[in-house]
Structures are given as structure tokens and as C-alpha cells.
Amino acid sequence: MGGDTVTEPVPPPSGETSGITLLELIVVITIITVVAAFTLPIMRSMRARAQRVQCVVNLRNLHVAAAQYVQDNNQWPQIDSGSDDENDTGYAQQWITALVPYQVGKKNWICPTLQNVLGNPDYNSPGSERVDYFGMPFDDKPMTPYQWSRQPWFVEGADVHGHGQLIIFTDGGISDMKTVVAGTKH
């Protein structure tokens, strides 16, 4: 039949097995444990960096929306910061309502790191709205928010990234509180 030959597998010599030994299994488990021990801190660091980047994106979205609001309304959003509301949901609702026409949703107001620290509460349910970035109060004159290029527009509410709260300025630049403070000391 055309020279095709079928060979049968050769059985191992008597007394030998083809399985893995306990020592080999322990070595494999040890290697996996060592690799996991090295990669977990790297993964945590990458996650923290990604959450910080998301905060920067949120601040940029808020900046663009607030600038558009000022252009359309000739004034900064006049949000009452002296609310009697215990958990500031009224303040949050006012800001969210003011900027929602500019494609800024509730998620844009939430710092992902702080969301994890708080145990991922549902910020979409009525009465549980919150903002993790706080807008600066300006008067109702159209040019006041643009008066100084390094005037903060929005400041992150908590130092959850390790370098102080993130701040976005009039010119769209973003920095953290520790860098700003260090720059004023020189």
C-alpha cells in the first residue's frame, strides 16, 4: 500500500512511568508563585495609573463643558455651595444638571479610585448623586473664570492618587496639589 507503515507506540521500560514527579510539580508551582509575586505589584501600579488617567480625562471633560457653558450663558455656572444638605447631593445635582447638556454625565464626576475606596456605591440611584471634583465659585461676569491662567476651575475632592488632589486650571493644564505647592515655594 504505497509504503505507508503504521508504528505502534513503544511502551516505557518496566518500572518507569511517564507521569510527572512530585518534585517537578513543586518546582512548577514555585515558579508560578514567584512570577505572580512579581506581577501583582506591577498590576496594582498599572491599575492605579489607569485610574489617575481616568481622573485626568474626567477633569478635561469638565473643563471643556464648563468653558462651553460660559460661552453659551456668559457666566460661570452659579452653583450654591452653601447647601444645608448633609451629604451634598443638592450641590452634586446642581453641577450635574448644569453640565449635562454638554455631554458630561454622572460618571464624569466620579473618581474611579475614590469609587473603589468607597466600596463602589451606586451613584446613579436618585438621592445618591455625588461629585468628586469641585468647581470653583466665580461671580456671574463672563470673563472672571478666564482672569488668571493658573486659576483652578475644578479640584479633586480627595488625595487618592498619592500626589495631592488633581487640579485643572483655566488654561486646561492639569497638575496635582503637591506640585503646585512645591512650585510656589521657589
N, C-alpha and C positions, 0 to 999 in steps of 0.2 A: 504494500500500500504506500508507495511513494517514499519509503524510507522513514516514515514517522514512527518514532518509538516512544512508548509511554514508560516512564520510570516511576517506580513506587518510592515513597519517602523511606529514607533509611532510619530505622529506629535507633535511639541512643543506646550506647553500650549498657549492658545490665548494671544496675546500681546507680546510674546517673539519671537526674530528672532535668527537664527542660524549663522548669519554672524559675522565678526569681527567689533569691535567698532573703532571709530576714535582714541581713546586713545591707544588701542592696536597697531594700525598701526603706530602711532607716536613713541611708545616705540620700535617697531621693527626697524624702520628707524633710530632712535637714536643709537641703539645698532650696527647696520651695519656701521653707520658713525664713531662711536668710534673705532670699530675694524679696519676699513680702515685707520683711522688716525694713528693707531699704526703700521700697517703693511707696509704702504707706505715707511716710512724711512728705515725700515728693507729691503725692496725690493730694494731700491736705493743702500743701502750699499752692498747688495749681488751682485748687478749688477756691481758696481764699483770694488768689489773684483774679480769678474769673469773676468772683462776686464784687471785688473792688472795681473791675472794669465795668460791670453792670451798673454800679452806682454812678460812675462817670457818665455812662450813656444816659442814665435817668436824669442826671443834672443837666446834661446838654439838651435833652428833650424839654425839660422845664424852662431852660434859658430861651430856647427858640420860641416856645409857646408864649412865655411872658413878653418877649420882645414883640411878637405879633399882636398880643393883647394891647400893649402900649401903643403900637402903630394904629390899631383899629379903634381904640377907645380914647386915645390922647391922655391916658393916665395909667399909672400902675394899678393893679387890682387892689381895691380898698377893702382889705380883709380885717375884720375886727379880731385883734389878738387878745383882747381883754375879756375873753369868754368866761362865763361862770360855770361852763361845762367841766365836770370833774375830769374826764379823760380826753378832753379837747376834740371830740368828734364834730362839734359845730365848726371849729376852726378848720378841721380837715375837710368837712363837707363844703365850706365856702371856697377853699382853694381848688378842690377837685372840680366844683361846678364852674368856677371862673375859667379854668384852662381846658375843660373837656371839649369845647368847640375847636380846639387846636390840636386834636388827636392825642391828648395826654390823658390816659386812663388811670384808674386807681393803682395799677401795678407800677406805673412810673413814679409813684410817690413812695414806694416801698423799697427799702434797702434789703437785698437778699440775705446779707449777713445778719442783720438785726432780726429779720423774719425767722431765720433758723434759731437764733438765740432765744426768741420768744416762744419757740415751740410750734412755729407755722400756724398761727391763728388765721381764721378765715376773715380777711379784710373786706370781702365782698358782701357779707351779710349786713343788712340795714342796722345802723347804730354802732357798727364796729369799725367804721372808716378811721383811718389814721394817715398821717403824713410823717415820713421820716426825714424830710427835707423841709426846712422852714424858710419861707420867703421873708425878706427884709421889709419892714414897713416904710413906705415912701409916701410923701404927700401926693395930692392929685394933679400936680403940674406935670406936663408931658415930658419935660427934659430932666427932671430930677433923677430918675434912675440912671441917666447917662452922664451925670455931672462929673464923676470921677471914674477913671478907667479901672481902678482896683477896688471899687466899691462892691462888697458882696451882694449878690442877688439872692442866692439860696445857700443855706448852710445845712449840712447833715446834722441830725439831732444827737447822734451818739458817736463816740470814738470806738468803732468796732473794727477798724482796719489797722489799728496799731500806730498810726502816724497823726492822730488827731482827726477831727471832723473834716470831711471834704467840703470845699467851698468853691462856688462858681462866681466869677466876677463879671462886671459889666461888659468887659471885652471878650467874654466867653472863655477866658483862661480858668483852669481848674488847678487848685493846689490843696494841700492839707494844712491843718492848723499849725502843726509843729514847724513846717517850712515857712509859713507866713510869720510866725513869731520869731523864728531864728533870723529871718531877713530883716525884721525891724530892729534887731539888736545891733546890727552892724552899722 
